[in-house]
Amino acid sequence: MIFLTTRCQHQCAHCCFNCSPQSGVDMPDAMLKDVIERAAAVHLLYHVTLVGGEPFIKPRRLLRVLRQLLNGYGVWDLFIPTNGRWVLASSYIDIAEEMQKLAQFVPHGICVAFSENPWNLEQLGTHAGKALERWRQLEERFPGLFTIRRLDEKEMKNIGRAKINEIARTSDVVGAHCDFDDWLDPGQGIGFLSDYLTFWPDGTVRTCYAGGPILGRYDDDYQRLLEKRTGYLLWLRRKRDGTFSYGNLNYKACENCEQNYEVYSTLGENASPNQ
């Protein structure tokens, strides 16, 4: 999972990154190139998720990144969540057609997902109707490439094949709660303890999308970082005795995870979670 940017045109109340039009940074091109090459060397580029902020805040840059990723690095599929605002621009169909051309070189395709949820539609304001109309047209013209996701209760329960015992209200949830074994990728349905690292524009490598414990930096050894992540999540799973909840993604959950990681690191990788 690669954070292309922490910039976003929206300022949603539920956003755990506190993104807004006035804040955010892009991942430097040199760092991005290094991340791609290093990740490919240890076979971590089969499934790639490009996130923000808003990945389409600079559509042409996103297309350049896609071409870079597809330059012989063995990518199997790509998932890109978006707030959908980019389709309001007159050039949106050109961007869509270019993405369709690139998708032909991805074995399992590219999926661009627009969330038709109350918090996103509220941010689109008076443009929501026009954005939805254009997204429906894209979904029909480019099936499989562009999709509208509603993340209703039924879909949430199926994400990652998890045995979810609590469903959050749509007004206060962005995705899955990080207060359980592992992050669930709504786009790919990745289950627990999946093999991925999250690369941030500030150069850190973290355990998850939400910005939990920092494992190291982008120029560290990725296999070692992945081992650290897996070890911690297995320890956390034993500590929680297999229980988890599903609900609001918030700073408190991230703080708890960081505190657990500090305890785990202090005790040592082989320590019992009950110590």
Beta strands, then each sheet from edge to edge (+ up, - down):
strand 1: 2-3
strand 2: 47-51
strand 3: 77-82
strand 4: 110-115
strand 5: 146-149
strand 6: 198-199
strand 7: 204-206
strand 8: 214-217
sheet 1: 1+ 2+ 3+ 4+ 5+
sheet 2: 6+ 7- 8+
end
